[in-house]
Amino acid sequence: MRKFDVSERLACRVLGQHRSTQRKAPKGRADDAALTADIVALATEYGRYGYRRIAAMLRAAGWAVNVKRVERIWRLEGLKVPSKQPKKGRLWLDDGSCVRLRPERPNHVWSYDFVEDRTHNGRKFRMLNVIDEFTRECLAIRIDRKLKSTDVIDVLADLFILRGVPGHVRSDNGPEFIAKAVREWIAAVGARTAFIEPGSPCKCRMKSPQKCRTKIPHFRELGSVGIRHGRLHFSVGDRVVLAAAVV
């Protein structure tokens, strides 16, 4: 109105707005400050979640809030979910012989790797997991306190008898996999080894997002937002599912 030197009545008529919108000052709610603090805290703690999941967490914690209100505060605070990183292009193998393998059919490329954990008494155990990269089927899991290259050969021998010999067997550069006995045995049965580049665990399917998802933190008490005895599951209608003890 000041720029074009027109009256309020004319400006509102041109823009299609009611004159009360220019006179009525917006009034926030009394709990806006506390709600904003909790939204910012949750967004900082769970950076992968958008405002819809944050709203579900707030409702589970006792807030009577809808998605629209959370979205409004979310945008006012300039919050956003980090954009997904672009997938890396196809890379060359270490020897430069061919483009990095991608599975094209079942039994084309298998991957295997070790996963470690500890029992209730603190003793470490290892699991040798073998998967088919095309079907994502877990073909075998061998569990023991110690697993060596001979155990790798034993597991692969059973699988080759049951399912046939795959085209390639992919693994990292662990000592159990690059052992001379393992490489010679795999070559003798007609398969080929495909080792990933050192320092590039994401090229092995055993390091895929399925394993990374287990690192998503459980909900902890945060400020006035707390879910103490369960975990919020978005696939069951944003309800809190109580944790069950596994014996």
VENBEL-V309627 format. One record per helix or strand of 3 or more residues. SS is the DSSP state (H for helix, E for strand). FROM is the first residue (numbers start at 1). TO is the last residue. If there is no record, write none. Layout:
# VENBEL-V309627
SS:FROM:TO
SS:FROM:TO
This chain:
# VENBEL-V309627
H:8:15
H:19:22
H:32:45
H:51:60
H:67:76
E:109:118
E:124:132
E:138:144
H:149:163
E:168:171
H:180:188
E:192:195
H:201:203
H:205:207
H:209:215
E:230:233
H:234:236
E:239:242
